Amino acid sequence: MEELKGKRIVMLAGDGFEDMELMYPLVRLRDEACADVTIAGLKELEALRGKNGLQVTTELSFKDLRADSFDALVIPGGQSPDHIRIYPDVIRFVQDFDRTGKPIASICHGIQILITARLLKGKTATGWKSLAVEIENAGASYVDAPLVTSGQYIFSRQPSDLGFFCDAIIRSLRGESLQPLVEAARAI
């Protein structure tokens, strides 16, 4: 199954990432759909540890990211988003990527980076339920659902939503409508 062959996806990570929210999309997108997935961190070739002990190595540093080099951006949750949103290179890249109109997928606490980048105003979004007030304060409408889309944005709440989350990323990169998937997620 090579449905995303030739597509380049970047995942932003730092220590304390939610293990499943990084690994599940990595396996689905890279190993199953054959996309080229890059993990970016503060430094190139840095070993990162997830909050449950999983280790990954970054392939690119935040400062070397260029929006036009990728077809989609994925932001896993956990403690990582709060740790890395303080870096100007992360915020610059996410804002530049927003301007491309390409898919931006955020799950759980990943939305904290989008809040810091001031990209939620006027959107409908979801994330970890404790962030609902922060999401609304950032100008978005919060919806407690497994999958929420708003323009180029794909949002999910937590690890149990990963099936919908990854399906939406894949469909988006294939140019397919996400509405049937959103409706199926809300029916749960």
C-alpha positions, -999 to +999 in steps of 0.1 A: +000+000+000+018+031-013-010+056-011+012+085+001+044+077-017+062+110-025+044+129+003+066+145+030+053+149+065+070+165+095+062+157+131+073+182+159+086+166+191+104+172+223+110+152+255+078+141+271+058+135+239+028+112+243+043+079+230+012+066+212+004+100+196+038+100+180+043+063+172+008+054+159+008+082+132+044+074+124+037+038+117+004+045+099+019+073+077+054+060+071+052+022+073+017+016+060+010+046+037+046+050+026+049+087+033+083+102+040+080+112+077+106+134+094+107+139+132+120+174+140+133+185+174+154+212+190+186+195+176+192+172+147+200+136+158+188+142+193+174+113+213+140+121+228+121+102+254+084+099+255+065+103+287+061+065+289+097+058+280+097+053+243+127+068+225+130+084+191+158+102+174+151+135+156+162+139+119+160+176+116+162+207+139+134+232+142+157+259+129+162+240+096+125+235+089+111+251+057+073+251+051+077+244+014+096+212+021+066+193+035+030+183+025+016+180+060+025+189+096+016+166+126+018+178+162+016+149+188+006+158+223+019+149+258+042+173+276+063+180+245+041+208+230+044+228+262+081+223+262+088+232+226+063+261+221+088+285+238+112+282+208+108+310+182+118+286+154+089+263+162+063+292+161+079+307+130+077+273+112+041+266+122+030+301+112+048+297+078+032+263+074-003+277+081+002+301+051+008+272+027-028+259+032-015+224+036-028+200+063-019+207+099-029+179+123-029+184+161-039+159+188-043+163+225-019+189+239-004+195+204-029+224+201-008+244+226+017+251+198-012+265+177-024+286+206+011+301+211+013+307+173-020+325+175-036+304+147-069+294+162-090+325+159-123+317+141-117+280+139-136+250+154-112+228+173-107+201+199-079+189+221-074+175+256-105+185+276-085+205+302-075+228+274-110+238+264-109+272+281-075+280+265-087+269+231-118+292+235-096+321+248-075+317+217-106+325+196-117+290+186-150+272+193-143+240+213-160+208+204-156+176+224-154+151+196-129+125+184-123+144+151-128+180+143-117+198+111-116+234+103-102+244+069-067+229+066-067+219+103-073+184+117-079+181+155-083+151+178-085+149+216-066+119+229-049+086+221-083+068+217-090+091+187-059+081+168-077+059+142-099+089+131-069+113+134-047+092+111-075+084+086-081+121+083-045+129+076-043+102+049-076+113+033-065+149+034-032+142+016-051+122-010-074+152-016-105+134-003-134+150+017-131+146+054-168+152+061-179+116+061-151+108+086-161+137+108-197+126+108-187+091+117-165+103+146-194+125+160-218+095+158-197+077+185 
